[in-house]
């Protein structure tokens, strides 16, 4: 079954969250690479080994910049009994200063993604009845539409920049696309041909490897989960080589994995949950599927700063 979900993997849109800043600056995170993640409708960061967890803002869908100095995320503000304003914001990790992009012509925006150079942010927004793929400078200026939504056409979900910043990847639950900066389709791949018995939902995540050659795909498999406490398809992570167009399964059937991101070209971070557990955790694993290690408990939607940033 295809799911159209804006609000996070395995859950619906969150309850109201008022924008707020953690009291102290994140001076402990001055050196090395870091993970940004979501917990209880708040943005957190931690060291690469999962230590030093620190809440830095209220919000969802955090995306840390390649150099680790800034985190883009979603603010969520209740505007009436039935409506919410969801905007893109960027927080400076060292100072705690937040810039909310209030000039974006929509109160319904999601899923920020940084260019490798940290100069632009890609995200989805709904200024009318359909979702657009849009780009803005990292300071909130120069807003423009990359791919306008079309009535009666499936939304382009899960947007992510290519490493060279000259194209973007996304999916519509049937196909994976590579789009040029003019919105034209450079390439497309049918999901169930790339991954037999595989499917992607509206929150099925895509990430691009540091060398730009592979996509990490969060796939819903047409397989029995074998768990009484699991509602939904079995989630698996696959690596798709763009040039050869061959996909390789990274997670074994007994290891449920989703929301994967590349740690480097040979290792990934992802979400998983063991049988009997009620909360998701961030795991690290090599692409050969060996030695998965839990880094952070009670966490969602991980992102990580770039190697050698």
N, C-alpha and C positions, 0 to 999 in steps of 0.2 A: 504494500500500500504506500502510495506517495504521500508525504506530509509536507505541507507548506507552513513553515514555522518561522516567525521572526520573534526571537526572544531567547534563543539558546537551544543547544542540542538537548533533546529529550524533555524539554519543558516548554510551556507557553510563555507569552510575554509577561515580564515580571510585574509585581505590584509597584505602587508609587515609590519613587526614590527622589529625595530632595538633594540637589547638588550641594556638597559640603566637602571641605578639605580637612585632612588629618592635621592634627595640631602641630606636629614637629616636622622639620625638613628631613628629606631622605639622605642625609649626609653619609649614612653608613653605606650607601650604594655608589660610591664615587669610582671604584675600580672594578674591572672585570665585566663579564657578561651577566645578564640578568633575565629572569623570567617575569613576565607580567601575567596575571591571571585574575579571574573573577571569583569572588566568594561572598555569598549573602548580599547580592546586589551592590557590591563594592569592588573597587579596583585595588589589587594588591601587587607588590613586587617582592622578589626574593632573589637570593644568589643562585647561581647556576646549579648548585648542588641541593637546592631546596631550603637552605638555611636562611636565617635572617628575614623571615616574612614580615612585611610591613604594609599596612593599609595606607593608601595615599589619596583616595577620593571615593565618593559615592558614584556608582555608575556600573555599566555592563559593557561587554564586548571589548575588552582592552586590546590594543595593538601597540607594542613597543617599537620605537624607531630602531633602525639598524645600529646606530651608535649608542643606544640605550639611554639617551638623555631625556627623551620625551615619550609619553604614552598617549595615544589617541584612544578615545572611548565614547560611549553613548551616555549622555545624561538622560534622566527620565523624570518628568515633572507632571503631576496630576493637574489638569486645567479645569476639570469639572468632575461630576460624579461618574461620567462614562468616558472621558477623553483624557489623553496624555500628550505632552509635547516631548519628543525624543530628538535630541540634537547631538551633533558631533562636537566634541571638545578635545583639547590637548592640554596636558599638564606637564610642566617642567619638573622633572624628578628631583633635581637638586633644590629648587626654590619653593616648590609647591604651588607656583602660580598657574592658574587655570584660565584658558582662553576658550570660551564657548562661541561656536560659530553661529551667531544669531542672524547673520545676513544671508544665510542659506534660505532660499524661498520655499521652505517646507518645514513643518514641525514634526516630520516623521522620517527620520534618517537612521541608517543602521550600517554596521560592518565596515569600519574604517580599515584601510590598507595603505601602508607607506610605500613610496618609492624607495629604492635602495639608498639614494642620496639624501633622503629625508626632506625633500623640497615640496612634494605633493602628496595628497591623500585622496584615495579613491574610495567611494562608498555608494550605497544605494539610498535613494530618497523618493518620497512619494508626494509631489506637489499637487497632484490631481488624482485621477482614478487608477493610474498605473505607476509602476516603479521605474525610475530612471537610474542609469549608471552615470555618476557625476564625478568631477575632479575639482579640487580646490587646493590652493597653495597651503602650506603648513601653518601659515599665520591667519588663515581664513579668508584670504583675498582671492580674486581671479576665479570665482566660481564659474564652471561651465559644464554643459552636458556632454558626455562622451557617447552614450547610447541611450536615446530616448525610449521609454516604454511605448508599446503599441497596444491599443485596445484589442482585446481578444487574442493577444499573443502572450505566451507564457513568460513570466518575469525572468530576467537573468539574475541568478542568485550567486552568492559566494564569490564576489569579485576579489581578485588578487593581481597585483602588478607582476609582470615579467621582470626578471632581474635587471634587464637593460633599460627598463622604463619606457620602452617603445611599443608595448602592447600590454593587454590584460587578459586574464583567463577568467571564465565564469561558467555557469551551467544553468540549464533550465529543466532539470530532472529527467531529461531524455538525452540531451547532448552536452558535451563539454566544448566550449568555444575558446578560441584565441581571437581577440578583436584588436584591430589597429586603433590608433588614437583618433581616427575619424569615425570609429564605430563600425567599420566594415569587418566582415568575417574573414580572417586570414586562414583559419583552419577550424574544423569541427570533427568530433569523434562521438559516435553513438555509444552511450555508456554501457548498454548491455552487450555490445560487441567487444568493447575494451575489457570488460569484466563479465564473463558469462554468469548469468543468474544474479548479476549485480544491479543496483539501483541507487539513485541519489535523491534525497529529499531537498526541500527548500533550505534546510540548514546543513546539508552535506558539504563539508569544508574542503577547500583546495589550498595547497601550499606549494610554492615553487622552491626547488632545491637551490642551495647557494651557487652551484655551477650553472643553474638555469636549464639543465637538461631533463629533469624529471618533475612530475607533479605527484604530490602526495594526496591521495584521494580518500575521503571518508565515505565508505560504501555500505549500503544496506544490502545484506546478502539474502537470497531466497533460500535460506537454510533454517532448520529448526534450531532454536537457541539451546534447548535442553535444560532450561532453567524455569522453574515454576515462578520465580520472583521477577522474571524479566518480561515486560510488556512491549512487544515490537519485534522488528526483524533483528537478526544477528549483525552487529556492527563490525566491520573489518577495515583494515588499512591496506591500501594497495599503492605501489609506486608505478607510475606510468612514464615510460621513456618516450619523449615527444618525437625524437627522430625515428626510432625503430617502430614506434606505436605498439610496443609490447608492455603488458602490465604484469607485475609480480606481486603476489600476496605477501605481506610482511607479518601479519598477525595470524597465529594458528587459530583453529576453530574454537579452542577452549579459552583463548585470550580475546575478550571483547575489547575492541579499540576503536576510537573515533576522535574527532577534533585534533588530528595530527598536524604537527609542524616539524620542519627540519631543524635539528640541532646543528648538524653539519652534513656533509654529503654522505656520511656513513652511519649517522645516528639520528633518532627522532624523539620528540616528546609527544605524548598523546594522553587522552583520558581513558580510564578503564574503571571497572567496578567488579570486584569479586562476587561470587555467589553469596547471598546472605547480607551483603553490605547495602546500605541505604544512601551512601554518598559517593560521588565520583572522586578520583584521585588522579594526579599527574604522574605519569610514568616516563622513564627513559629506557630506550632499547636500541640496539644496533639493528641495521637493516637486514641482517641475516636472521633476525628473530630470536637471537640468543640473549639471555640474562636480562629480562625486563626488571627494572628496579623502580619501586615507588619513591617519588621525591617529595610530593606535597599532598596531604590529605585534604578533603573537603575543598576542592578547587574545580574551576570550570574555565573553558575557553583560554587555554594557554597561548602565549606568544613569547618569542625569545629574541634577544638582540643578536646581531650577526657575528659570525666568527671573525676574529681580528678587528672588531669595531673599535 
